[in-house]
Amino acid sequence: MRASGADDYWSYIVGFTVSAALQAINLQPNRNEIGPSDRVALLVSALSSFDKLGELAVGIDSTCSLEHANGKSYVQEIICYWREGSPEHFARQYQHFMHLTAQKILALAATSPQPIG
């Protein structure tokens, strides 16, 4: 996901969004039951929909630890970022960049000799 010029901004935002989705997955109460292929599917699903990312955020028990509280806050901040400003513009940008990112993740998972997750 290399970018240059004006695309640098979106590259960073995509990185923050992927990071938030991974953090949300890793802070789920049932994280030990989630296998590598399920993690990839969850990640792609979370990147494809605000609602799925929101569901993952809701699933984080912020009373468990400071890490959980900070993680939940971070995921919610990313969701709010995408919903602020011009919703139509950000929705198009989100769908475009998250679709490309999800395709790259799926391609990487398909060609990786070891499970990703």
Secondary structure as the mmCIF struct_conf table of DSSP 4:
data_model
#
loop_
_struct_conf.conf_type_id
_struct_conf.id
_struct_conf.beg_label_comp_id
_struct_conf.beg_label_asym_id
_struct_conf.beg_label_seq_id
_struct_conf.end_label_comp_id
_struct_conf.end_label_asym_id
_struct_conf.end_label_seq_id
TURN_TY1_P TURN_TY1_P1 GLY A 5 ALA A 6
HELX_RH_AL_P HELX_RH_AL_P1 ASP A 7 ASN A 26
TURN_TY1_P TURN_TY1_P2 LEU A 27 LEU A 27
BEND BEND1 GLN A 28 GLN A 28
TURN_TY1_P TURN_TY1_P3 PRO A 29 ASN A 30
HELX_RH_3T_P HELX_RH_3T_P1 ARG A 31 GLU A 33
HELX_RH_AL_P HELX_RH_AL_P2 PRO A 36 SER A 48
HELX_RH_AL_P HELX_RH_AL_P3 PHE A 50 VAL A 58
TURN_TY1_P TURN_TY1_P4 GLY A 59 GLY A 59
BEND BEND2 ILE A 60 ILE A 60
TURN_TY1_P TURN_TY1_P5 SER A 62 THR A 63
BEND BEND3 CYS A 64 CYS A 64
HELX_RH_AL_P HELX_RH_AL_P4 LEU A 66 ARG A 83
BEND BEND4 GLU A 84 GLY A 85
HELX_RH_AL_P HELX_RH_AL_P5 PRO A 87 THR A 111
BEND BEND5 PRO A 113 GLN A 114
#
